[in-house]
Amino acid sequence: MSFHHLFETDLGFSGIAWNERGICRFMLPMGRPEPVEERMLRPLEGSRAAEPAGIIAEAVAAARRYFSGERVDFSAFPVDLDGVDPFRRAIYAAARRLSYGETTTYGGLAADAGFPQAARETGVALGRNPVPLIIPCHRILAAGGKLGGFSAPGGTATKQRMLALENAASPNAEPAQASFAF
């Protein structure tokens, strides 16, 4: 059984779903709550709306703070990746090790996860990330530090906004180079 909750942030409406093992879905902000709920619940048959408590309420509060521009670390929040294959689990674990404002490339992440020849497959895995923000796929860039794609609502504009919130720098940037300024 899973539960879900919609909430408002400074960038729009987000959603979170959880079960007894952890967060199983997260939706990045959208302008209206209806599409958030629809996209979030599509893979969650039988989920019930509920008010979050405990660690899930903390995750909601952390997401609100993040989208208001505060530095937040999501690495300790439990996630439920039931049904996720070992390759994706390794990619997601490597992505979770990236700290706030830190970026890498798809190839760099693949190598960090133990799959140095799997940059393209890493992009596919990140496109299927069920808990963006908690697993920070927005911090992964294309070769040469280019923005790359982003399959979450809002596409690359959302990715740019999140990187700008974090004052993130390209992994190829010179130390004195400014952060992404979108």
C-alpha positions as CSV (number, residue, x, y, z in Angstrom):
1,M,0.0,0.0,0.0
2,S,1.3,3.4,-0.9
3,F,0.2,6.9,0.2
4,H,0.6,10.2,-1.6
5,H,0.5,13.9,-0.9
6,L,0.4,17.0,-3.0
7,F,2.0,20.2,-1.7
8,E,2.9,23.7,-2.9
9,T,6.4,25.1,-3.3
10,D,7.7,28.4,-4.5
11,L,8.0,26.9,-8.0
12,G,4.6,25.2,-8.1
13,F,2.9,22.1,-7.0
14,S,4.9,18.9,-6.2
15,G,3.9,15.5,-5.1
16,I,5.4,12.7,-3.0
17,A,4.3,9.1,-2.6
18,W,5.6,6.6,0.0
19,N,5.2,3.2,1.5
20,E,6.6,1.5,4.6
21,R,10.0,1.2,2.9
22,G,10.4,4.9,1.9
23,I,9.7,7.4,-0.8
24,C,8.6,5.6,-4.0
25,R,7.6,8.6,-6.2
26,F,8.4,12.3,-6.3
27,M,7.1,14.9,-8.7
28,L,8.9,18.1,-9.5
29,P,6.9,21.3,-9.4
30,M,4.2,22.0,-12.0
31,G,1.9,25.0,-12.3
32,R,-1.3,23.1,-11.3
33,P,-1.9,20.2,-8.9
34,E,-4.0,18.1,-11.3
35,P,-1.2,17.1,-13.7
36,V,1.1,16.4,-10.7
37,E,-1.3,14.0,-9.2
38,E,-2.1,12.3,-12.6
39,R,1.6,11.7,-13.5
40,M,2.5,10.6,-10.0
41,L,-0.4,8.1,-9.5
42,R,-0.2,6.5,-13.0
43,P,2.2,3.8,-11.8
44,L,0.8,3.6,-8.2
45,E,-2.3,1.5,-8.3
46,G,-4.4,1.9,-5.2
47,S,-2.4,4.7,-3.6
48,R,-4.4,6.7,-1.0
49,A,-4.1,10.4,-0.3
50,A,-2.7,11.1,3.2
51,E,-1.0,13.7,5.3
52,P,2.7,12.9,5.7
53,A,4.2,12.3,9.1
54,G,7.7,11.6,10.4
55,I,10.5,11.3,7.8
56,I,8.0,11.9,4.9
57,A,6.8,15.2,6.5
58,E,10.5,16.1,6.9
59,A,11.0,15.3,3.1
60,V,8.1,17.6,2.2
61,A,9.5,20.4,4.4
62,A,13.0,19.9,2.9
63,A,11.6,20.1,-0.7
64,R,9.8,23.3,0.1
65,R,13.0,24.8,1.5
66,Y,14.9,23.6,-1.5
67,F,12.6,25.2,-4.0
68,S,12.7,28.4,-2.0
69,G,16.5,28.5,-2.5
70,E,17.8,26.9,0.7
71,R,20.7,24.4,0.6
72,V,19.2,21.0,1.4
73,D,20.7,17.5,1.5
74,F,18.3,14.7,0.5
75,S,20.8,11.8,0.7
76,A,19.5,10.4,4.0
77,F,15.8,10.2,3.0
78,P,14.8,6.5,2.4
79,V,13.7,5.5,-1.0
80,D,11.9,2.4,-2.2
81,L,13.4,1.2,-5.5
82,D,11.5,-2.1,-5.5
83,G,11.4,-3.4,-9.0
84,V,14.4,-1.3,-10.2
85,D,17.2,-3.4,-11.9
86,P,20.7,-3.5,-10.4
87,F,22.2,-1.2,-13.1
88,R,19.7,1.6,-12.3
89,R,20.2,1.0,-8.6
90,A,24.0,1.5,-9.1
91,I,23.4,4.7,-11.2
92,Y,20.9,6.1,-8.6
93,A,23.3,5.3,-5.7
94,A,26.1,7.1,-7.5
95,A,23.9,10.1,-8.2
96,R,22.8,10.3,-4.6
97,R,26.5,10.8,-3.6
98,L,26.6,14.1,-5.5
99,S,26.3,17.0,-3.1
100,Y,24.3,20.1,-3.4
101,G,25.6,22.2,-6.4
102,E,28.0,19.4,-7.5
103,T,27.6,18.2,-11.1
104,T,29.0,15.4,-13.3
105,T,28.5,14.1,-16.8
106,Y,26.6,11.0,-17.8
107,G,29.9,9.3,-18.6
108,G,31.4,10.4,-15.2
109,L,28.4,9.1,-13.3
110,A,28.5,5.8,-15.3
111,A,32.1,5.4,-14.4
112,D,31.5,6.3,-10.7
113,A,28.8,3.6,-10.7
114,G,31.2,1.0,-12.1
115,F,29.9,1.1,-15.7
116,P,32.5,3.3,-17.6
117,Q,31.2,2.5,-21.0
118,A,27.5,3.1,-20.2
119,A,27.0,6.9,-20.6
120,R,24.0,6.5,-23.0
121,E,22.4,3.8,-20.7
122,T,22.9,6.1,-17.8
123,G,20.9,8.8,-19.5
124,V,18.1,6.3,-20.1
125,A,18.2,5.2,-16.4
126,L,18.0,8.8,-15.2
127,G,15.1,9.5,-17.5
128,R,13.3,6.7,-15.6
129,N,14.2,8.1,-12.1
130,P,11.0,7.7,-10.0
131,V,12.2,10.2,-7.3
132,P,13.9,13.2,-9.0
133,L,15.3,15.6,-6.5
134,I,15.7,12.9,-3.9
135,I,17.9,11.1,-6.5
136,P,19.4,14.3,-8.0
137,C,19.3,13.5,-11.7
138,H,19.3,17.3,-12.5
139,R,23.0,17.4,-11.5
140,I,24.0,15.1,-14.4
141,L,25.1,16.9,-17.6
142,A,26.0,15.9,-21.1
143,A,29.6,15.6,-22.3
144,G,31.5,18.9,-22.2
145,G,29.3,20.2,-19.4
146,K,26.4,20.9,-21.7
147,L,22.9,20.8,-20.2
148,G,21.7,17.6,-21.8
149,G,18.1,16.4,-21.6
150,F,15.6,16.3,-18.7
151,S,12.4,14.2,-18.9
152,A,10.8,15.8,-15.8
153,P,7.9,18.3,-16.1
154,G,9.2,21.5,-17.6
155,G,12.1,19.7,-19.3
156,T,15.4,21.4,-19.5
157,A,14.0,24.7,-18.2
158,T,13.3,22.9,-14.9
159,K,16.8,21.4,-14.9
160,Q,18.3,24.9,-15.5
161,R,16.2,26.4,-12.7
162,M,17.3,23.7,-10.2
163,L,21.0,24.1,-11.2
164,A,20.7,27.8,-10.8
165,L,19.1,27.4,-7.3
166,E,22.1,25.4,-6.3
167,N,24.6,27.8,-8.0
168,A,25.9,24.7,-9.7
169,A,29.1,24.7,-11.8
170,S,29.9,22.6,-14.8
171,P,32.1,19.7,-14.0
172,N,34.5,21.0,-16.6
173,A,34.6,24.6,-15.3
174,E,37.8,26.3,-14.3
175,P,37.8,27.0,-10.6
176,A,37.2,30.7,-11.1
177,Q,34.4,30.2,-13.7
178,A,31.0,31.4,-12.7
179,S,28.2,28.9,-12.0
180,F,25.3,28.3,-14.4
181,A,23.5,31.6,-15.0
182,F,20.2,30.8,-16.7
